[in-house]
Amino acid sequence: MAKGEKGTRFQDYLSQKLQNPEFRREYEALGPRFDLAAALIRLRLDAGLTQEQLAERIGDQTGVHHASGGQTREPDAENAGEDCGRDRR
């Protein structure tokens, strides 16, 4: 498989699925969760922390794992940023 081919196939699949109005509504409803997951991952990486190290600072390993994957259990966004060494804004 050529580099990037897997991503291209996923984009094709997603484009097809998004034509279904019900799927599109559900997908778009997940946007804030994915935004939080992306922000948490970016802050964690910028701070040079592993998921385990961030979890120790937050005190919730399961929450960090789930939030990084965009799943239901997210740690508080402000606390997670602070634990990554960022000031609350």
C-alpha positions in Angstrom: 0.0 0.0 0.0 1.5 3.4 -1.0 2.1 6.0 1.7 -1.1 8.0 2.4 -3.3 5.5 0.6 -5.0 4.3 3.8 -5.9 7.9 4.6 -7.2 8.5 1.2 -9.4 5.4 1.3 -10.8 6.6 4.7 -11.5 10.0 3.3 -13.4 8.4 0.4 -15.3 6.2 2.8 -16.1 9.2 5.0 -17.3 11.3 2.1 -19.6 8.6 1.1 -21.0 8.0 4.6 -21.5 11.8 5.1 -24.0 11.8 2.2 -26.4 10.1 4.6 -28.2 12.9 6.6 -28.5 10.8 9.8 -24.9 9.8 9.7 -23.8 13.4 9.1 -25.8 14.7 12.1 -24.3 12.1 14.4 -20.8 12.7 13.0 -21.0 16.5 13.4 -22.4 16.1 16.9 -19.1 14.4 17.9 -17.1 17.4 16.7 -16.6 19.0 20.2 -15.3 15.7 21.6 -12.8 15.3 18.7 -11.7 19.0 19.1 -11.0 18.4 22.8 -9.1 15.2 22.0 -7.0 16.9 19.5 -6.3 19.8 21.8 -5.4 17.5 24.7 -3.0 15.5 22.5 -1.4 18.7 21.1 -0.9 20.1 24.6 0.4 16.8 25.9 2.9 16.4 23.1 4.0 20.1 23.4 4.7 19.5 27.0 6.7 16.3 26.2 4.4 14.1 28.3 3.3 10.5 27.7 -0.4 9.6 28.3 0.7 7.9 31.5 2.6 11.0 32.7 -0.4 13.3 32.0 -2.7 10.8 33.7 -0.5 10.8 36.8 -0.7 14.6 37.0 -4.4 14.6 36.4 -5.0 11.5 38.6 -7.1 9.7 36.1 -5.4 7.3 33.6 -8.7 6.0 32.1 -10.0 9.5 31.5 -6.8 10.6 29.6 -6.9 7.5 27.5 -10.6 7.9 26.6 -10.3 11.7 26.0 -7.3 11.2 23.7 -9.4 8.9 21.6 -12.4 11.3 21.5 -14.4 9.0 23.7 -17.1 9.9 26.2 -15.0 10.2 29.4 -13.0 13.4 29.1 -11.0 15.1 31.9 -11.8 18.7 32.5 -10.3 20.7 29.6 -9.0 23.5 31.7 -7.3 21.1 34.2 -5.8 19.0 31.5 -4.2 22.1 29.9 -2.9 23.2 33.2 -1.5 19.8 33.9 0.3 20.0 30.6 2.0 23.2 31.8 -0.4 25.7 30.2 -2.0 28.6 32.0 -5.8 28.8 31.9 -7.0 31.4 29.5 
